[in-house]
Every structure is written in C-alpha cells, then in structure tokens.
Amino acid sequence: MLLLLGGCRPQLATPLLRVSIVGDVLLARTVPAALARDSAALRRTTQALWASSCYVVGNLECPLTDSAWPASKAFVFQGQPRWAAWLRSLGLTHLSLANNHTLDQHLPGLSATARAGKVAQLGMLGYQPDSLAGCLPTVLGADSSVVIFAYSALTQQIAGEGCVCGHDFATLCERVATYKTLFPERAVLVYLHWGTEYAAQPSTEQRQQAHDLVDAGAAAVIGAHPHVVQPVEFYRGRPIVYSLGNFLFDRRGSATELATQVDFDLHNGWVNATYLRPLRLAGAVPQLATDASTAQALVRRLNPSDTSASFIATNAAGWQARPTVPATATDSLPAYLVKHLTLTGPSGRRTTVRLHYLPHMRQYQVRARSGDAETVLSLGFPVYRFAQGDVDNDGQPDLLVGPVKRTPLDGVVRRRLFVYSLDSSGQLHPRWRGSRLMFDIVFFKAVYTHGLTYVQTIEQETAGRYCIGNYHWQGFGLVLDKFLARRLSRTAVYRAFVQPSGPTR
C-alpha cells in the first residue's frame, strides 16, 4: 500500500522523504469523550506537526471492532471501527498492530481491525493474516525507498499471536539483516513495542537489542509501550528513540503527559536528519508544547546517559538530534550482522564468540571467550555474515562465517561461506572453506528440519534473479541437496527465504 500526503516533495530529483512517528494511540476508555470535546484543536495540532510529512506512523493500542470477544487480562480495550477512517483523515498513514493489546478482543477483533484499516486506507504494520508469514516489513514511499518492521517484545499467549510480529528477537535481527543485504538502497526503520511501563530509562538488554538492530542494518530504532519519554541515543551514527511516550491516551500524571514526535528525513537508505517535536497531553489529546518548562522537562528525559546525542533547537518548536560522534566510513561497511553469539562446545562449556573489527585493516577478528580464557582467530578478510548451526550434524554447533575474499581456486573477490568447529577448550578450527557454491552467494542461514541441519542460501543466478539453495554436509564439506526456488525477484526471494522451515537449533 503506497500512501502520499501533500507535504512530500516529489519534484526534487532525489528528495528527502520525511517519516513522522508518534507513540501510543488509544481509542477507548475516556479518549472518545476527549476527542468529541477537543477534535478541532487536535486537527490544528496535527496539521502543524505533519505539514511536511510524507508518512505518519502511530502505535494502535486497541482493537477496532463492533463485536466483543474480551480476553481474560487486567486491561482490555475495544474501539469502534469508525475510528480508522477518523485517524486517516487526521493524517496518520500507518498504524502498528505489534503490541500487547492487539488481541484484547481475540483473533476476530484483530481481523476486524485489519479490515477497518484496509477500508480506511491505513497501512497496518507488524500484522500478517497468515501466521506462518512471520515478520515482514511494510514498504513506504512511491520509490520504495523506506520500509518499517514493527515488532512486539510482549507475549499475550492468545490464539492468533502468530499473526503479530513478536516473540523472537534473534529472528527479527535476521530478517532485518537479510532485507538490508538484499535492498541496501532502502532505509530500514524498526518500531518496537518493548520495555517497562513508566520507567525513565531503557534496560541494559534493550540497549543491547537496539545496537544489534543497528548492526543488522536498521537506519533507526524507535520504541513505544512505557507511556513515558525515554532517552534518545546514537549508535554508529544512527538514532535510537527508546520511547516516544503517549500520543492519544488518557493516563494521567506529569510524566505520562509529556510526549514527543520523531521526524526522520531519509535519503539513500539512511537517516539524513532526526527532529524531535515536544508534546504535552491535555485531557488525553496532544498539544504542541512551546513553554520553556515543558521543553526543559523533555530535554532532561531525552538526554542519554552515554552522552551520544546532542539537541539543537530549531526554528520550529523542537530540536534536531545529532550524534556527538559522527559516523565514520568504517561504520558504513556493507555488512549487516549481529556480532556476538553463544556456542556450547563438546564439554558443555558455553563460549561467547564475538566479532572484533580492526578499522585500520578493514578486517575482523573472532574472539572466543570460555570462562576466563580467550582465544583470538584473525580472519584477515571482511565479513558479511556471522551465524551458528550444527552443520555437520554431530550434536555440536559450528560457527558459520561469511567472508568476502578470493581463494586459491578462485581469484575473484566474492562472498563465500566458511565453517569452523569449536573444541572443548574453546579453540576454533576450520572445517570447510569452500571455494564457491552453485552461484554467487548473497546470504545464508542454518535451518534444522526433519532431524538434520541444512544451510539455506540466497544466490544470484543472473542480474535481478535469485535462487534459494539447500545444502547438506557430506564427508568434508557442503553439497547441494536441491534448489528450493529458482529465478525469483528480490522481493519474492526475501519472502521465500524468511518463511519458517521448522524448529531451529
């Protein structure tokens, strides 16, 4: 679904595309009464906020359905389907359904919400009617230059939960990395429903997850759910907005009434500029906050503990957020991967394996730590992939590394696949450093299915056409079992590759 607003500037040769993102939207409890009272003021506010926005994204915190199938939980919400068209007329273009209230009226309520959104021409993020499809991105922009993944870290344990993107963070990172590898020209935004309600700071785990998503290729990471504003950080020059706070919500209290909108100006696959707009909720309805006391309170909440961000006041109300340390060329290598893994060796000892980048050499080391002992394996080449799987089916995980190099049997610098084993002392040993697969490899993963581990690959057959190979271990290396698909477009090969194939290990 492609939706355009008047604020876009398509006449420019290579225009900046502005995506605005707001926090939690509730259309239940006392919010409808507040909207009946203040809807005209809200429209004036959103016209000012979104005048230059091509797309506006929010997090819908209630199903929109006329029928009630209430879940058994502490807080259960329900809004009317007519609110979908009202939100679209307000200026919102997309809503995330990846949150802990999507299934408040069970799967029929979720399905009704998706139908209401479709009728209203609202894009619904983080939802697939096919529970086997998993997390798929939504493409924004007439030129398909921006995509958004929406994801919920909160489980609901309600039938239909598989239709909502969530639960498995490692798989989300894999999908982001796969997508950015196939579509390097597109900016990938990740909108997360996560964290602890009313907490002023994100957790250590959230910070690591945000960094992992950036390493996997995210141009920006945005959060919702805590109902309060949390800090903005920059990692590798890319913005992380841990929590935007509320947008339409009736929770009272000084902290929950403070909110922010983030505007990303996107260009050539990355964020060109990040702007924050100060908001204050009055009777559940947001207002643009122009008073000094609100601005000071928001800046205190936005300031990160790691001092990675600075905030420059703009002519309009708000700030431009900038990294205090600009991204360097080494932060833009075309490698989208999470740089840490945990392997269990033959003795049962857990070994933490990390990639360490040497910027002056543009190469990686693998550092394996088991207890107090650390071993270092110098790779001597750039890396595009870092994964694990019991490739030789001996009951122990192997380290899968994707180098970019030539080999003695093939003098062309290209992507390859190497396999290393882990011994009982935490040492890594090469098992297979194959010259080539059937075609030029783009990406790979280990898949456990039918009692065996296979390596599945995306390979480029010809210009613009791709295949998926299925390889198994035979003797001393990987051999082709079969092609699972041939001559697919980039979009088609991505969808086929990320389809769940069975339990992994």
N, C-alpha and C positions, 0 to 999 in steps of 0.2 A: 504494500500500500504506500503510495507516494502522495504526500500532502504538502502543499505550498501555501505560505502566508505572504501577504503583501510586503512584509519587511525584507524579504530576500532581495538580493541584487543580482539577478542572473545576467544582466547586460555586461558585467565585467568578464574579461577573458578568463581569469582564474579567481573567482570570487571567494572571499571568506564566507563560510557558512556558519551562522550562529545557532547553536542549540542551547536553549534555556531549560534548566531543570529545577523543579521545586520539590518540596518534601511531601509529607503525609496529607492525603485528601480524604476526609470522612464526610459522608452524606447521610448520617444517621444521628440518633440522639437529638441534641438541641441545634445541630447545624442547620437543618432546613428552615427552622424558625428565624435563625440569624440571617440567612440568605434572603428570606422574604422581607426582612427589615432593611438590609444593607446591600442588596444586589446592585443597585445603581452605583454606589460608591465603589464596590468591588470591580465593576466593569471599568470605571475610570482608572482604578489602580492597575488592572491587567493591561489596559491599553498603553499605559505609560511603561510598564515593565517589559512588554513583549513587542513594542513598536518595531524593533529591528530583528526580531527572532524569526528564523525560518521554521523551527520546531520547538515545541514546548512539551516537556515531559513531567508527569507527576506520578505519585505512588497512591493508587486507589486502595483505601483501607476498608472497603466494604463491598460485598457482592451487590449487584443491581438486579433485583428480581421481584416480581409481584407475588410469588409463592414462597411460603416459608418451609424450610427443612432444617431447623436450627440444630447446630452441632452442640454437643454437650461440653461446654467450656465456660470459663469465667466471663469473658466478654464476647458477645455475639452481636454482630452488626448486620443490618439489612437496609439498603437504599432502594429507591424506585428506579426502574429502567429509564424513565424520562430524564433523569439527571445526566445521562450520557450525552444527549443532544445539547443540554444546557452547558456542560463542560466544553463541548466542542465549540459552541457559539461564544463562549468566554475567551477562547483562544488556545486551549490545550489541544495538542495533536496526538499525543500518545500517553497511555497510562500503563504503569507496571502492575501486573497481577501476581508478581512473585513476592508474596508476603504471607504473614500468619493469619490473615483474615479472609483470604480469597475463598476458603472453603467453609466459612461460617454458616452457609446455607447448603453445605454438602456439594457434591458434583453438579446436581441440577442447577444450583444457584450460580456456580462458576460458569456453566454453559450458557445460562441466561445472560450473565454479564458480558460474555464474549459476543453473544448475538446483539445485545444492545449497543456495544461498542462498534460493531460492524455496521449496523444501521446508521449510527451517528457519524460514521467515517472517522472513528478514533482508532488508532493503531494500538493493539493490545500486546504488551511486552511480557516475556517470561512465561508464556502460556502456549501449549500445543494441544489440540484436541486428541491427537494420537499420543498416548502415554509412552510409547516406545521411541518417540522422536527425540526426547530429552531437550537439552538447552540449545536453542537455535537463536541466532541473532536476528534482529529486525533491521532492515536496510532503510536508511534515511537519505534524502537528497535525490533530486532528479538525475544527478550524475552518479548515484550510488556511492558517494564518497564517504559516508559515515554509517556505522552500524552500532546498535546497542544490544548488549547482553543484559538481561535482568535476572536476578538470582536472589533466592531467599535462603538464609542460613538457618531459619527456624523451621522445625518439623511440626506437622499437625497430626500425623497418624490418622488421617481420614481418607476413605476411599476416594480416589481421584487425584491424590497427591502427586502421582507420576506425571500429571498433565502440567504441573507447575515446575519451573526450573528451580532446583534446590538440592539440598542434602549433601552432595558430593563435591566438595570444593576442588579436589585434585582434578576431577573430570572437567570442571569449569575452566581451570587453567589450561588443560589440554586442548579444550575446544577453542579457547581464545588464541593459543599458540598456533593451532592448526589453521585457523581462519586468517590470522595475520600473515602467516607464511604463504598462504595461497593468494591473499589480497593485500600485499604490502602497501598499496596506494590508498587504502581505506583507513580512516580513523576508527578505532575500536573503543567505545565507551562501555564501562561496566557499572551498572546501577544495582547496588546491593541492599538487601533488607537484612540488617545484622546488628550486633552489639547489644548493649544493656540499656533498658529504658531509664531515662533521666540521668545517666552517667555523663559527667562533664568531659571525660576523656575516653578514647578508644582503648581496648585492651592490647596487651603485647601481641596476642595472637592475631588480632585484627590488623595491626601494623605489619606483621609478617605477611599476612594474606594479601594486603594491599600491595606490598612490594613484589610478591610473587606474581600478581596480576600484571603489574608494570613490566616485570621481566618477561612475562609471557606475551607482551605486545600491546597491552592496554595503553591508549593515549591519555586516559583519565579514569579515575575510580571515584564513584560517588556513593554515599550511604544515606539510608533512612532507617527509621524504626525507633531510635532513642527518644524522639519527641523534643529534643533539645539540640542546640547548635554545638557541634564539636569542632576541634581544630582542623585547619587546612595545612597540609604538608606538601612538599615537593620531594620526589624521589627520582633520581636520574633526569631531573628537569621536568617531570610530569606531575600534574596536580592530583592530589588525593583529598577529597572533601568527605570527611568521615561521617558527618551527619548534618543535614540541612535544617533539621527541626520540622515543625509543622507548617502547613500552608492553609488548609481549611480544617480546623479542628477545634473542639470545644473544651479541651483540657485547660484548666485554669492554673495560674501560678506564674511568677515573674520569669522563670527560666523557660517554661513551655510557650510563653507568649513571644519570645524572641525567635526569629527565624531568618533564613537567608535564601536567596535565589542565586544559583551559579549560572553564568553565561560563558560558554566556550566558543571562541572564534576558531574554526577549524580550517586547515588548509594542507593539502598534500599529505594527508594521512596522519596528521598530528595536531595538537592544540597550539595555535598561534598566540592566543591570549586568553586569560582567565579573569572574569569580573565577578564580583560579589555584590548583591543588592541587599541592603538592610530592610528587614520587615519586622513589624510588630502586629500581633493578632489582637484585635479588639472585638470581643464578643464572637469569637471563632473565625472572624473574617480578617484577612491580612491587609495591612496598610503599609505604604512605603514610609519608612521611618527616616525623618530628616532631623530630628532633635539630637543634640550632642550627647545627651546621657545614654540614649539607646545605642548610638554609634559606638560609644566607649565601651558599653557592656558587651556588644557584639565582638568588638576587636579583642577584648580580653578572652572571650571564648574561642575566637578563631586562631589566636596566636599559638603556634605549635611549640611543644617543649623542646624540639630539636632545632629551633630557630631556622628551619629550612625555607620559610616563607616570609616575605615582607608584603605590606599592604600600602598601596599608593592611592591616595584619594583622587577620584576622577571628577570631571565637571558635573556629571550626573551624580545623584546620591549613590554612594557606594565606593568600592575600591577595586583597583586592579591588583590581583595577587601575582607575585613574581617569585621565582626561586632566588634565594640568596646566593646560591652557587649555580651558575648556568650549566646546562648540559654540555658535555664535551663531545667531540667526534666519536670517542670510544663508547659513548652511551647510545649511539645510533647504529651499531653494527646490526646487520640483518640476521639476528639470531634471537628467536623468541622461545625462551625456555626457562623453567624453574630450576634454579641452580643448586638445589640440595635434595638428597634422597636418603632414605634409611634402608639398609640391606641387612639381612640376617645371614651370617656365614655358616659354614659346616658345623662349628662348635655351638651354634645357637647364640653367639655374641652379636649384638646389634652394632652395626658400623654406620656412622654418619658419613656420607660421601658428598663433598661439595666441589663445585667448580670455582676456581680462582682465576680471575682474568689478569694477565700481565699486559698492561696497555702499551708499554714501550715495545713489546714484541708482537702485539696483536695475536696472542696465543693464550691457551688455557693450561692450567694445571688441575689435576684431580687430587684433592686432599681427603684421605680416608682416615677417620678417627675412630678407634675402638678402645674404649676406656681412656687411659692416659696416653696411649701410643698413637702417633700419627705417621702415616706414610704419604709420600708425595709422588705422584706419577706425572711427569712432564709430557704433555701430549705433543707439543711442537707444531700445532696447527689450530686454526679457528674451528669452532664447534657450532653447529646449528641445532643439535638435539641432544638430550640427556635424559635417559629413561632407564627402567629396570624391568626384568621379567625372566622367568626361568626358561630361557630359550632352548637349552639343551635337555630340558625335562629330567634333570637329575635331582629335583627337590630343593635346589638352592637357587636364589635369584642371581641373575647375571646383570652386569652393567652394560647398557647399550649406549654407545656414543656415536653421534653423527658428525664426522669430520668433514672439512672442506679442504681437499688436498689432492695431489697426484699420487700414484703408486708405481712401483717398479714395472707393473704390467700395463699401466695406463697412464700416459704422460699428461693427460688433461686434468686441470684443477676442477674438481666437481664434488658434489655432495656424495657421501658414502655412508656405510654402516659398519661399525666395528663392535665386537662383543668381547667383554672382559669378565673373568670369573674372580670370585673373592675367596681366598683361602682362610684357614682357621685363625691365622694371625692378623688378618685384616689387610693382607697384601693383595693387590690387583694383578692379574696375569692375562695377557691377550689370548683369546680363544679363536677369534676369527677376524681377519682384517681383509675382507673380500674386496676384490678389485671393482666389480660392478654388479648391479642387478640386471634385470632384463632391459630396463630403460633408465632414464635419468631420474634418480630418486628426489622427491621433494620433501617427504615427511614419512615417519613410521611410528608404529606403536606395537607393543606386545599384547596379545589377546589370548586369554585362556578359555578354551571352549572344547567340549567333548573330551575332557580329560587330558588335553595337550595344550602347550603354549605355541602359538604361531606368531610370526612377525608379519603384520599387515603394512603395506606401503602405499603411498601415493606416488606414482611415477608419471612423468610427462612423456607421452608417446610421440606427439607431433605438436606443432605450435597450436596452443589453445585446446588441446585434447589430452585427457588424463585417464589413467587406469588405476585399479586397486589390485595389488598383488598379494598373494597369501603364501608365505614361505615357512618351511619347517626345517628343523635341524636333522641333518643326515651325516653321520660319521664325524667330519671335522668342520662342517660349515652349513650354511643355509642354502636350501634349494627351493625352487619354485614348486609349490603344490598345485596352484591354479590361479587364474585371474578371476577375481570376484566381480569385476566390472571393467568394461573397455570403452574407450572413445567418449568420455564424459566431459562436459564443460566444467569450469572451476566450481560453479555453484552446485552442480549435480554431484561432483566427486566429493565435495565437502559433506553434503548431506548423507551420502552413502557411507563415507568413511567414519562419521561420528555416530552412526546408528549402533546401539548396544549389540554386542555379539554374544553376550553371555557373561558369566562371572569372571572377574579378573583376579589375578594374584601377583 
